[in-house]
Amino acid sequence: MNIRLKPLIDAARRVSMSPQEKEEQRQSFAYGNTAIENDRITREMVRAEAEKLAVGKAAAGDRKR
């Protein structure tokens, strides 16, 4: 491994993302992968769909109780 890269990789392993940061990363990943295939996809569309999924998961959790 490149000697200059190893400390950066080690530091990245110690980073702990908040739930909000994880969600932003997930949405960015989804946007990046879908926009490659369809240039009509927008970040706003991905955000809106993520909100719908979050509401659906919350409702499903309520039904399990």
N, CA, C and O atoms as a Maestro MAE file, in Angstrom:
{
 s_m_m2io_version
 :::
 2.0.0
}

f_m_ct {
 s_m_title
 :::
 protein
 m_atom[260] {
  # First column is atom index #
  i_m_mmod_type
  r_m_x_coord
  r_m_y_coord
  r_m_z_coord
  i_m_residue_number
  s_m_chain_name
  s_m_pdb_residue_name
  s_m_pdb_atom_name
  i_m_atomic_number
  :::
  1 25 0.841 -1.176 0.000 1 A "MET " " N  " 7
  2 3 0.000 0.000 0.000 1 A "MET " " CA " 6
  3 2 0.891 1.246 0.000 1 A "MET " " C  " 6
  4 15 1.965 1.257 0.601 1 A "MET " " O  " 8
  5 25 0.438 2.258 -0.663 2 A "ASN " " N  " 7
  6 3 1.153 3.523 -0.715 2 A "ASN " " CA " 6
  7 2 1.321 4.071 0.709 2 A "ASN " " C  " 6
  8 15 0.351 4.158 1.462 2 A "ASN " " O  " 8
  9 25 2.522 4.429 1.063 3 A "ILE " " N  " 7
  10 3 2.822 4.885 2.429 3 A "ILE " " CA " 6
  11 2 2.065 6.168 2.790 3 A "ILE " " C  " 6
  12 15 1.761 6.385 3.963 3 A "ILE " " O  " 8
  13 25 1.761 7.001 1.830 4 A "ARG " " N  " 7
  14 3 1.009 8.239 2.106 4 A "ARG " " CA " 6
  15 2 -0.483 7.967 2.222 4 A "ARG " " C  " 6
  16 15 -1.207 8.755 2.829 4 A "ARG " " O  " 8
  17 25 -0.946 6.880 1.658 5 A "LEU " " N  " 7
  18 3 -2.368 6.548 1.677 5 A "LEU " " CA " 6
  19 2 -2.787 5.857 2.972 5 A "LEU " " C  " 6
  20 15 -3.909 6.057 3.438 5 A "LEU " " O  " 8
  21 25 -1.922 5.064 3.548 6 A "LYS " " N  " 7
  22 3 -2.261 4.289 4.739 6 A "LYS " " CA " 6
  23 2 -2.783 5.142 5.895 6 A "LYS " " C  " 6
  24 15 -3.814 4.788 6.465 6 A "LYS " " O  " 8
  25 25 -2.128 6.252 6.276 7 A "PRO " " N  " 7
  26 3 -2.674 7.060 7.384 7 A "PRO " " CA " 6
  27 2 -4.083 7.613 7.083 7 A "PRO " " C  " 6
  28 15 -4.913 7.739 7.983 7 A "PRO " " O  " 8
  29 25 -4.330 7.931 5.840 8 A "LEU " " N  " 7
  30 3 -5.653 8.433 5.473 8 A "LEU " " CA " 6
  31 2 -6.708 7.344 5.611 8 A "LEU " " C  " 6
  32 15 -7.807 7.597 6.104 8 A "LEU " " O  " 8
  33 25 -6.378 6.149 5.182 9 A "ILE " " N  " 7
  34 3 -7.311 5.024 5.307 9 A "ILE " " CA " 6
  35 2 -7.558 4.703 6.773 9 A "ILE " " C  " 6
  36 15 -8.696 4.456 7.171 9 A "ILE " " O  " 8
  37 25 -6.513 4.705 7.570 10 A "ASP " " N  " 7
  38 3 -6.654 4.455 9.003 10 A "ASP " " CA " 6
  39 2 -7.540 5.515 9.661 10 A "ASP " " C  " 6
  40 15 -8.378 5.184 10.499 10 A "ASP " " O  " 8
  41 25 -7.365 6.758 9.296 11 A "ALA " " N  " 7
  42 3 -8.192 7.836 9.851 11 A "ALA " " CA " 6
  43 2 -9.646 7.673 9.429 11 A "ALA " " C  " 6
  44 15 -10.552 7.897 10.232 11 A "ALA " " O  " 8
  45 25 -9.878 7.287 8.182 12 A "ALA " " N  " 7
  46 3 -11.241 7.097 7.690 12 A "ALA " " CA " 6
  47 2 -11.950 5.972 8.436 12 A "ALA " " C  " 6
  48 15 -13.163 6.031 8.637 12 A "ALA " " O  " 8
  49 25 -11.223 4.975 8.835 13 A "ARG " " N  " 7
  50 3 -11.814 3.853 9.582 13 A "ARG " " CA " 6
  51 2 -12.340 4.289 10.950 13 A "ARG " " C  " 6
  52 15 -13.246 3.661 11.497 13 A "ARG " " O  " 8
  53 25 -11.780 5.350 11.493 14 A "ARG " " N  " 7
  54 3 -12.186 5.817 12.819 14 A "ARG " " CA " 6
  55 2 -13.333 6.822 12.779 14 A "ARG " " C  " 6
  56 15 -13.837 7.217 13.830 14 A "ARG " " O  " 8
  57 25 -13.746 7.234 11.609 15 A "VAL " " N  " 7
  58 3 -14.815 8.219 11.485 15 A "VAL " " CA " 6
  59 2 -16.160 7.553 11.761 15 A "VAL " " C  " 6
  60 15 -16.454 6.477 11.242 15 A "VAL " " O  " 8
  61 25 -16.947 8.194 12.565 16 A "SER " " N  " 7
  62 3 -18.290 7.708 12.867 16 A "SER " " CA " 6
  63 2 -19.287 8.753 12.364 16 A "SER " " C  " 6
  64 15 -19.301 9.889 12.839 16 A "SER " " O  " 8
  65 25 -20.108 8.360 11.411 17 A "MET " " N  " 7
  66 3 -21.065 9.301 10.836 17 A "MET " " CA " 6
  67 2 -22.360 9.291 11.642 17 A "MET " " C  " 6
  68 15 -22.773 8.262 12.176 17 A "MET " " O  " 8
  69 25 -22.984 10.457 11.716 18 A "SER " " N  " 7
  70 3 -24.282 10.566 12.374 18 A "SER " " CA " 6
  71 2 -25.341 9.949 11.460 18 A "SER " " C  " 6
  72 15 -25.087 9.755 10.272 18 A "SER " " O  " 8
  73 25 -26.517 9.639 11.992 19 A "PRO " " N  " 7
  74 3 -27.586 9.119 11.139 19 A "PRO " " CA " 6
  75 2 -27.911 10.059 9.966 19 A "PRO " " C  " 6
  76 15 -28.195 9.594 8.862 19 A "PRO " " O  " 8
  77 25 -27.871 11.362 10.200 20 A "GLN " " N  " 7
  78 3 -28.148 12.319 9.129 20 A "GLN " " CA " 6
  79 2 -27.064 12.254 8.045 20 A "GLN " " C  " 6
  80 15 -27.366 12.295 6.852 20 A "GLN " " O  " 8
  81 25 -25.810 12.155 8.472 21 A "GLU " " N  " 7
  82 3 -24.718 12.052 7.499 21 A "GLU " " CA " 6
  83 2 -24.831 10.764 6.686 21 A "GLU " " C  " 6
  84 15 -24.580 10.764 5.480 21 A "GLU " " O  " 8
  85 25 -25.207 9.670 7.343 22 A "LYS " " N  " 7
  86 3 -25.393 8.400 6.634 22 A "LYS " " CA " 6
  87 2 -26.504 8.515 5.605 22 A "LYS " " C  " 6
  88 15 -26.375 8.017 4.487 22 A "LYS " " O  " 8
  89 25 -27.587 9.167 5.977 23 A "GLU " " N  " 7
  90 3 -28.706 9.341 5.041 23 A "GLU " " CA " 6
  91 2 -28.297 10.211 3.861 23 A "GLU " " C  " 6
  92 15 -28.652 9.911 2.721 23 A "GLU " " O  " 8
  93 25 -27.562 11.274 4.117 24 A "GLU " " N  " 7
  94 3 -27.080 12.126 3.024 24 A "GLU " " CA " 6
  95 2 -26.160 11.347 2.093 24 A "GLU " " C  " 6
  96 15 -26.214 11.512 0.874 24 A "GLU " " O  " 8
  97 25 -25.323 10.505 2.666 25 A "GLN " " N  " 7
  98 3 -24.413 9.679 1.867 25 A "GLN " " CA " 6
  99 2 -25.204 8.679 1.027 25 A "GLN " " C  " 6
  100 15 -24.896 8.457 -0.144 25 A "GLN " " O  " 8
  101 25 -26.231 8.076 1.637 26 A "ARG " " N  " 7
  102 3 -27.070 7.105 0.931 26 A "ARG " " CA " 6
  103 2 -27.776 7.764 -0.245 26 A "ARG " " C  " 6
  104 15 -27.827 7.205 -1.341 26 A "ARG " " O  " 8
  105 25 -28.322 8.960 -0.010 27 A "GLN " " N  " 7
  106 3 -29.007 9.668 -1.081 27 A "GLN " " CA " 6
  107 2 -28.046 10.094 -2.182 27 A "GLN " " C  " 6
  108 15 -28.390 10.036 -3.363 27 A "GLN " " O  " 8
  109 25 -26.863 10.515 -1.812 28 A "SER " " N  " 7
  110 3 -25.862 10.896 -2.805 28 A "SER " " CA " 6
  111 2 -25.479 9.699 -3.666 28 A "SER " " C  " 6
  112 15 -25.333 9.820 -4.883 28 A "SER " " O  " 8
  113 25 -25.316 8.541 -3.026 29 A "PHE " " N  " 7
  114 3 -24.992 7.317 -3.747 29 A "PHE " " CA " 6
  115 2 -26.125 6.955 -4.714 29 A "PHE " " C  " 6
  116 15 -25.881 6.620 -5.874 29 A "PHE " " O  " 8
  117 25 -27.364 7.028 -4.222 30 A "ALA " " N  " 7
  118 3 -28.516 6.703 -5.070 30 A "ALA " " CA " 6
  119 2 -28.593 7.663 -6.258 30 A "ALA " " C  " 6
  120 15 -28.830 7.236 -7.388 30 A "ALA " " O  " 8
  121 25 -28.397 8.940 -6.008 31 A "TYR " " N  " 7
  122 3 -28.439 9.923 -7.094 31 A "TYR " " CA " 6
  123 2 -27.339 9.638 -8.115 31 A "TYR " " C  " 6
  124 15 -27.596 9.609 -9.319 31 A "TYR " " O  " 8
  125 25 -26.141 9.431 -7.644 32 A "GLY " " N  " 7
  126 3 -25.015 9.198 -8.542 32 A "GLY " " CA " 6
  127 2 -25.226 7.991 -9.431 32 A "GLY " " C  " 6
  128 15 -24.891 8.023 -10.615 32 A "GLY " " O  " 8
  129 25 -25.780 6.926 -8.871 33 A "ASN " " N  " 7
  130 3 -25.981 5.714 -9.651 33 A "ASN " " CA " 6
  131 2 -27.169 5.805 -10.595 33 A "ASN " " C  " 6
  132 15 -27.127 5.243 -11.689 33 A "ASN " " O  " 8
  133 25 -28.214 6.490 -10.200 34 A "THR " " N  " 7
  134 3 -29.379 6.583 -11.083 34 A "THR " " CA " 6
  135 2 -29.185 7.645 -12.160 34 A "THR " " C  " 6
  136 15 -29.653 7.474 -13.286 34 A "THR " " O  " 8
  137 25 -28.510 8.725 -11.833 35 A "ALA " " N  " 7
  138 3 -28.307 9.798 -12.807 35 A "ALA " " CA " 6
  139 2 -27.419 9.358 -13.969 35 A "ALA " " C  " 6
  140 15 -27.506 9.913 -15.064 35 A "ALA " " O  " 8
  141 25 -26.572 8.367 -13.732 36 A "ILE " " N  " 7
  142 3 -25.739 7.837 -14.820 36 A "ILE " " CA " 6
  143 2 -26.626 7.236 -15.907 36 A "ILE " " C  " 6
  144 15 -26.375 7.412 -17.099 36 A "ILE " " O  " 8
  145 25 -27.661 6.527 -15.480 37 A "GLU " " N  " 7
  146 3 -28.554 5.840 -16.412 37 A "GLU " " CA " 6
  147 2 -29.658 6.749 -16.956 37 A "GLU " " C  " 6
  148 15 -30.145 6.540 -18.067 37 A "GLU " " O  " 8
  149 25 -30.046 7.750 -16.180 38 A "ASN " " N  " 7
  150 3 -31.179 8.595 -16.565 38 A "ASN " " CA " 6
  151 2 -30.873 10.035 -16.162 38 A "ASN " " C  " 6
  152 15 -30.938 10.378 -14.981 38 A "ASN " " O  " 8
  153 25 -30.545 10.865 -17.124 39 A "ASP " " N  " 7
  154 3 -30.152 12.243 -16.807 39 A "ASP " " CA " 6
  155 2 -31.323 13.130 -16.378 39 A "ASP " " C  " 6
  156 15 -31.128 14.301 -16.054 39 A "ASP " " O  " 8
  157 25 -32.532 12.577 -16.376 40 A "ARG " " N  " 7
  158 3 -33.689 13.344 -15.896 40 A "ARG " " CA " 6
  159 2 -33.858 13.234 -14.382 40 A "ARG " " C  " 6
  160 15 -34.659 13.959 -13.792 40 A "ARG " " O  " 8
  161 25 -33.118 12.343 -13.761 41 A "ILE " " N  " 7
  162 3 -33.162 12.193 -12.300 41 A "ILE " " CA " 6
  163 2 -32.492 13.402 -11.657 41 A "ILE " " C  " 6
  164 15 -31.410 13.822 -12.068 41 A "ILE " " O  " 8
  165 25 -33.149 13.951 -10.648 42 A "THR " " N  " 7
  166 3 -32.581 15.095 -9.925 42 A "THR " " CA " 6
  167 2 -32.342 14.716 -8.466 42 A "THR " " C  " 6
  168 15 -32.908 13.743 -7.966 42 A "THR " " O  " 8
  169 25 -31.513 15.482 -7.801 43 A "ARG " " N  " 7
  170 3 -31.286 15.254 -6.372 43 A "ARG " " CA " 6
  171 2 -32.587 15.432 -5.595 43 A "ARG " " C  " 6
  172 15 -32.839 14.720 -4.623 43 A "ARG " " O  " 8
  173 25 -33.399 16.370 -6.021 44 A "GLU " " N  " 7
  174 3 -34.683 16.601 -5.358 44 A "GLU " " CA " 6
  175 2 -35.580 15.365 -5.467 44 A "GLU " " C  " 6
  176 15 -36.266 15.014 -4.507 44 A "GLU " " O  " 8
  177 25 -35.580 14.714 -6.613 45 A "MET " " N  " 7
  178 3 -36.384 13.504 -6.777 45 A "MET " " CA " 6
  179 2 -35.915 12.410 -5.820 45 A "MET " " C  " 6
  180 15 -36.732 11.725 -5.206 45 A "MET " " O  " 8
  181 25 -34.612 12.250 -5.697 46 A "VAL " " N  " 7
  182 3 -34.061 11.244 -4.794 46 A "VAL " " CA " 6
  183 2 -34.428 11.584 -3.355 46 A "VAL " " C  " 6
  184 15 -34.817 10.701 -2.591 46 A "VAL " " O  " 8
  185 25 -34.309 12.850 -2.982 47 A "ARG " " N  " 7
  186 3 -34.667 13.277 -1.622 47 A "ARG " " CA " 6
  187 2 -36.131 13.004 -1.323 47 A "ARG " " C  " 6
  188 15 -36.466 12.496 -0.252 47 A "ARG " " O  " 8
  189 25 -37.010 13.341 -2.270 48 A "ALA " " N  " 7
  190 3 -38.447 13.131 -2.076 48 A "ALA " " CA " 6
  191 2 -38.769 11.648 -1.900 48 A "ALA " " C  " 6
  192 15 -39.580 11.289 -1.046 48 A "ALA " " O  " 8
  193 25 -38.147 10.793 -2.694 49 A "GLU " " N  " 7
  194 3 -38.391 9.357 -2.572 49 A "GLU " " CA " 6
  195 2 -37.852 8.815 -1.258 49 A "GLU " " C  " 6
  196 15 -38.457 7.927 -0.658 49 A "GLU " " O  " 8
  197 25 -36.725 9.338 -0.810 50 A "ALA " " N  " 7
  198 3 -36.158 8.904 0.473 50 A "ALA " " CA " 6
  199 2 -37.103 9.280 1.618 50 A "ALA " " C  " 6
  200 15 -37.270 8.512 2.565 50 A "ALA " " O  " 8
  201 25 -37.711 10.448 1.527 51 A "GLU " " N  " 7
  202 3 -38.678 10.853 2.557 51 A "GLU " " CA " 6
  203 2 -39.883 9.933 2.560 51 A "GLU " " C  " 6
  204 15 -40.378 9.570 3.627 51 A "GLU " " O  " 8
  205 25 -40.365 9.548 1.387 52 A "LYS " " N  " 7
  206 3 -41.492 8.619 1.305 52 A "LYS " " CA " 6
  207 2 -41.133 7.282 1.946 52 A "LYS " " C  " 6
  208 15 -41.937 6.700 2.673 52 A "LYS " " O  " 8
  209 25 -39.926 6.800 1.673 53 A "LEU " " N  " 7
  210 3 -39.491 5.536 2.264 53 A "LEU " " CA " 6
  211 2 -39.413 5.641 3.788 53 A "LEU " " C  " 6
  212 15 -39.812 4.718 4.498 53 A "LEU " " O  " 8
  213 25 -38.902 6.760 4.285 54 A "ALA " " N  " 7
  214 3 -38.778 6.948 5.730 54 A "ALA " " CA " 6
  215 2 -40.153 6.953 6.391 54 A "ALA " " C  " 6
  216 15 -40.328 6.369 7.460 54 A "ALA " " O  " 8
  217 25 -41.117 7.601 5.773 55 A "VAL " " N  " 7
  218 3 -42.483 7.634 6.319 55 A "VAL " " CA " 6
  219 2 -43.070 6.225 6.304 55 A "VAL " " C  " 6
  220 15 -43.714 5.808 7.266 55 A "VAL " " O  " 8
  221 25 -42.850 5.500 5.223 56 A "GLY " " N  " 7
  222 3 -43.354 4.129 5.121 56 A "GLY " " CA " 6
  223 2 -42.746 3.220 6.172 56 A "GLY " " C  " 6
  224 15 -43.445 2.388 6.750 56 A "GLY " " O  " 8
  225 25 -41.452 3.368 6.428 57 A "LYS " " N  " 7
  226 3 -40.792 2.550 7.453 57 A "LYS " " CA " 6
  227 2 -41.321 2.886 8.835 57 A "LYS " " C  " 6
  228 15 -41.520 1.994 9.660 57 A "LYS " " O  " 8
  229 25 -41.548 4.161 9.092 58 A "ALA " " N  " 7
  230 3 -42.068 4.579 10.386 58 A "ALA " " CA " 6
  231 2 -43.477 4.001 10.605 58 A "ALA " " C  " 6
  232 15 -43.807 3.526 11.691 58 A "ALA " " O  " 8
  233 25 -44.288 4.056 9.552 59 A "ALA " " N  " 7
  234 3 -45.643 3.516 9.646 59 A "ALA " " CA " 6
  235 2 -45.612 2.010 9.844 59 A "ALA " " C  " 6
  236 15 -46.406 1.473 10.616 59 A "ALA " " O  " 8
  237 25 -44.720 1.329 9.169 60 A "ALA " " N  " 7
  238 3 -44.602 -0.120 9.312 60 A "ALA " " CA " 6
  239 2 -44.163 -0.479 10.722 60 A "ALA " " C  " 6
  240 15 -44.622 -1.474 11.283 60 A "ALA " " O  " 8
  241 25 -43.277 0.323 11.298 61 A "GLY " " N  " 7
  242 3 -42.855 0.088 12.678 61 A "GLY " " CA " 6
  243 2 -43.982 0.279 13.660 61 A "GLY " " C  " 6
  244 15 -44.073 -0.451 14.647 61 A "GLY " " O  " 8
  245 25 -44.849 1.253 13.408 62 A "ASP " " N  " 7
  246 3 -45.994 1.483 14.272 62 A "ASP " " CA " 6
  247 2 -46.961 0.310 14.210 62 A "ASP " " C  " 6
  248 15 -47.552 -0.050 15.228 62 A "ASP " " O  " 8
  249 25 -47.133 -0.282 13.060 63 A "ARG " " N  " 7
  250 3 -48.063 -1.401 12.893 63 A "ARG " " CA " 6
  251 2 -47.560 -2.652 13.603 63 A "ARG " " C  " 6
  252 15 -48.366 -3.496 13.995 63 A "ARG " " O  " 8
  253 25 -46.249 -2.789 13.777 64 A "LYS " " N  " 7
  254 3 -45.687 -3.974 14.426 64 A "LYS " " CA " 6
  255 2 -45.899 -3.953 15.933 64 A "LYS " " C  " 6
  256 15 -45.826 -4.998 16.579 64 A "LYS " " O  " 8
  257 25 -46.155 -2.802 16.492 65 A "ARG " " N  " 7
  258 3 -46.297 -2.686 17.958 65 A "ARG " " CA " 6
  259 2 -47.630 -3.130 18.428 65 A "ARG " " C  " 6
  260 15 -47.905 -3.094 19.627 65 A "ARG " " O  " 8
  :::
 }
 m_bond[259] {
  # First column is bond index #
  i_m_from
  i_m_to
  i_m_order
  :::
  1 1 2 1
  2 2 3 1
  3 3 4 2
  4 3 5 1
  5 5 6 1
  6 6 7 1
  7 7 8 2
  8 7 9 1
  9 9 10 1
  10 10 11 1
  11 11 12 2
  12 11 13 1
  13 13 14 1
  14 14 15 1
  15 15 16 2
  16 15 17 1
  17 17 18 1
  18 18 19 1
  19 19 20 2
  20 19 21 1
  21 21 22 1
  22 22 23 1
  23 23 24 2
  24 23 25 1
  25 25 26 1
  26 26 27 1
  27 27 28 2
  28 27 29 1
  29 29 30 1
  30 30 31 1
  31 31 32 2
  32 31 33 1
  33 33 34 1
  34 34 35 1
  35 35 36 2
  36 35 37 1
  37 37 38 1
  38 38 39 1
  39 39 40 2
  40 39 41 1
  41 41 42 1
  42 42 43 1
  43 43 44 2
  44 43 45 1
  45 45 46 1
  46 46 47 1
  47 47 48 2
  48 47 49 1
  49 49 50 1
  50 50 51 1
  51 51 52 2
  52 51 53 1
  53 53 54 1
  54 54 55 1
  55 55 56 2
  56 55 57 1
  57 57 58 1
  58 58 59 1
  59 59 60 2
  60 59 61 1
  61 61 62 1
  62 62 63 1
  63 63 64 2
  64 63 65 1
  65 65 66 1
  66 66 67 1
  67 67 68 2
  68 67 69 1
  69 69 70 1
  70 70 71 1
  71 71 72 2
  72 71 73 1
  73 73 74 1
  74 74 75 1
  75 75 76 2
  76 75 77 1
  77 77 78 1
  78 78 79 1
  79 79 80 2
  80 79 81 1
  81 81 82 1
  82 82 83 1
  83 83 84 2
  84 83 85 1
  85 85 86 1
  86 86 87 1
  87 87 88 2
  88 87 89 1
  89 89 90 1
  90 90 91 1
  91 91 92 2
  92 91 93 1
  93 93 94 1
  94 94 95 1
  95 95 96 2
  96 95 97 1
  97 97 98 1
  98 98 99 1
  99 99 100 2
  100 99 101 1
  101 101 102 1
  102 102 103 1
  103 103 104 2
  104 103 105 1
  105 105 106 1
  106 106 107 1
  107 107 108 2
  108 107 109 1
  109 109 110 1
  110 110 111 1
  111 111 112 2
  112 111 113 1
  113 113 114 1
  114 114 115 1
  115 115 116 2
  116 115 117 1
  117 117 118 1
  118 118 119 1
  119 119 120 2
  120 119 121 1
  121 121 122 1
  122 122 123 1
  123 123 124 2
  124 123 125 1
  125 125 126 1
  126 126 127 1
  127 127 128 2
  128 127 129 1
  129 129 130 1
  130 130 131 1
  131 131 132 2
  132 131 133 1
  133 133 134 1
  134 134 135 1
  135 135 136 2
  136 135 137 1
  137 137 138 1
  138 138 139 1
  139 139 140 2
  140 139 141 1
  141 141 142 1
  142 142 143 1
  143 143 144 2
  144 143 145 1
  145 145 146 1
  146 146 147 1
  147 147 148 2
  148 147 149 1
  149 149 150 1
  150 150 151 1
  151 151 152 2
  152 151 153 1
  153 153 154 1
  154 154 155 1
  155 155 156 2
  156 155 157 1
  157 157 158 1
  158 158 159 1
  159 159 160 2
  160 159 161 1
  161 161 162 1
  162 162 163 1
  163 163 164 2
  164 163 165 1
  165 165 166 1
  166 166 167 1
  167 167 168 2
  168 167 169 1
  169 169 170 1
  170 170 171 1
  171 171 172 2
  172 171 173 1
  173 173 174 1
  174 174 175 1
  175 175 176 2
  176 175 177 1
  177 177 178 1
  178 178 179 1
  179 179 180 2
  180 179 181 1
  181 181 182 1
  182 182 183 1
  183 183 184 2
  184 183 185 1
  185 185 186 1
  186 186 187 1
  187 187 188 2
  188 187 189 1
  189 189 190 1
  190 190 191 1
  191 191 192 2
  192 191 193 1
  193 193 194 1
  194 194 195 1
  195 195 196 2
  196 195 197 1
  197 197 198 1
  198 198 199 1
  199 199 200 2
  200 199 201 1
  201 201 202 1
  202 202 203 1
  203 203 204 2
  204 203 205 1
  205 205 206 1
  206 206 207 1
  207 207 208 2
  208 207 209 1
  209 209 210 1
  210 210 211 1
  211 211 212 2
  212 211 213 1
  213 213 214 1
  214 214 215 1
  215 215 216 2
  216 215 217 1
  217 217 218 1
  218 218 219 1
  219 219 220 2
  220 219 221 1
  221 221 222 1
  222 222 223 1
  223 223 224 2
  224 223 225 1
  225 225 226 1
  226 226 227 1
  227 227 228 2
  228 227 229 1
  229 229 230 1
  230 230 231 1
  231 231 232 2
  232 231 233 1
  233 233 234 1
  234 234 235 1
  235 235 236 2
  236 235 237 1
  237 237 238 1
  238 238 239 1
  239 239 240 2
  240 239 241 1
  241 241 242 1
  242 242 243 1
  243 243 244 2
  244 243 245 1
  245 245 246 1
  246 246 247 1
  247 247 248 2
  248 247 249 1
  249 249 250 1
  250 250 251 1
  251 251 252 2
  252 251 253 1
  253 253 254 1
  254 254 255 1
  255 255 256 2
  256 255 257 1
  257 257 258 1
  258 258 259 1
  259 259 260 2
  :::
 }
}
